[in-house]
């Protein structure tokens, strides 16, 4: 699963380099990825460009709502969160909490 997420991030990084997305879109994208990964005890490390274990606690819906208020690229955040949740589901690593929050976010789209 980690490799799939890393490839997903690499694709968006290339889109950023090619000017197809803006920096703030990429940052919202990474926030969504990392928030979804937090449910699996994982985090994307920008410097090493790898998904690694972390002690970070999973985000709550209230924290997600706060991000909505701050981010201009809410759709990018939501889509990346949902994509990682789908990857986790397809690799049988999704937690109940991740699935529940993903369902709530999916309903908002």
Order of alpha helices (4+ residues) and beta strands (2+ residues): alpha-alpha-beta-beta-alpha-alpha-alpha
